[in-house]
Structures are given as C-alpha cells and as structure tokens.
C-alpha cells in the first residue's frame, strides 16, 4: 500500500486513556516517518495541546503541518498559519442564544486562550484548559457586544444537558455550523467550512499526493469528516463510535492496545 500521509487524531486514537503515547505506537510512527510518510496530527486541540506529543515522538521539523481546532486552524509547528476559519460576532450571538435555552456552559476558543462570559467555570472548562495548556479569560457580559473573533465554541455540561442541547439545534443552524459531540460532556462548534477532513484533503493536494496515498485514524465525532473524504484509507479504532466503524476500510485495535501500530503493521509495513 503506497501511503505517504497519515492523518492521526490524538485523544482516543494516538493517546491512551491516560493521555500517553505507548512505546509500541511511538516505534511504529517513527518507522513510518523514516519510510517517508508525513505524520499530520488532526485534533480538536490547539497547537499548544498537540506540541508535547510531537516532542515525545521526536518530530522536530518546524515545517510539519498540524490540523488543530477541528480544522478551524491549520498551521506549521513553527506557528506559521496555513489556513484558518474564524467565527465572529454573529456566530457568538447565536451560540449565546442557544446557551440560554440549555443548562450548559459556553467556552470560546481563540488561538492562544479561551474566553467565556460565564461567571463560574465548570469541570469541563477546566479540563479543556488543562488539556490544551491555555488560560481561560472570564469577560464581562458587556464584552459580548464587541467584535471578537474566535475559531471554535465549546458547550460543556452534564451528559443529559449536552444531549438535550445537541438534539435541539435547528436544521438551519446545523447547515451553517459544524457541530460535533466529541465527549459525553462536550459539543464542539466550528465554522461550517472548517473540518479535519477538508483540511487534510487540502494538505494532501498541496503535497501533490492523491487521496489514495492518505491513511486516516480516528475514534470520535470530530473525525467523521475525515471518514467522509473519498479516497482516504480509513482506519477506525476499536474504541471508535459505530458511525466511524461503518465507514472504515479497517477496524483496528483500541487506543489502549496499540491500534495505530497494529494497523500499520498489517497494512503498510
């Protein structure tokens, strides 16, 4: 199989449940890298939340592209922006209206920090801040009238409240925004044109690769756009949601059992 690019999700895919890269997975990705494959992290995280794992893998090329914030931002390891899909005041107002209909908290994602108009920070907000190594700025409600751009909005809350909100979004809102439940406590909301799949397809084209030379790995709802891309060889983790498994060319082992390494050994090496 002539694979030249690997698009790899982090949480639940590259990382174990303890947020670590296993030695077996690291060895397999190092081998793929040495054989000429471009390893592209594709994550809902920010670059600051991805970098520690690139350092663990030993990938130090400052030109390496990284798809972050679910495709809302594509940049190189050195911070050079390659593509971006920001949202603005009208989007913010819409998210705030939806928040008022729910029992969820709302956290906006800028390039190097979070911001919120909520007076309290729930567990989900604090967890995301720690995961991405980015601070949360609590802004006064009056700032909601200012023109503040952002890449992504996160609704956090109890699982029941998250499910209720997800089911309440109108068809019109879903057409103009990319909405994904990516954990029991979290809905991630991007610009309608921003997705991991579109970003990775564009990167492959820029590298003069065919879609058939791209292999992708994922497990959650924000990976679905990659699994919808025609031509990509699609590998679903053993712990992936059913919708990904149904679209997969290959279902590998779980993130706890070196699923990436197993797939590469079976399909590529």
Secondary structure, DSSP 8 states (H G I E B T S, - for coil): ----EEEE-IIIIIS-TTS---HHHHHHHHHHHHTT-EEEEB-SS-HHHHHHHHHHHT---TT-EEEEGGGTEEEETTS-EEEE--B-HHHHHHHHHHHHTSS-EEEEE-SS-EEE--SS--HHHHHHHHHHT--EEE--GGGGGS---BSEEEEE--HHHHHHHHHHS-HHHHHHEEEEEEETTEEEEEETT--HHHHHHHHHHHTT--GGGEEEEE-SGGGHHHHTSTT-EEEE-TTS-HHHHHH-SEE---GGGTHHHHHHHHHT-
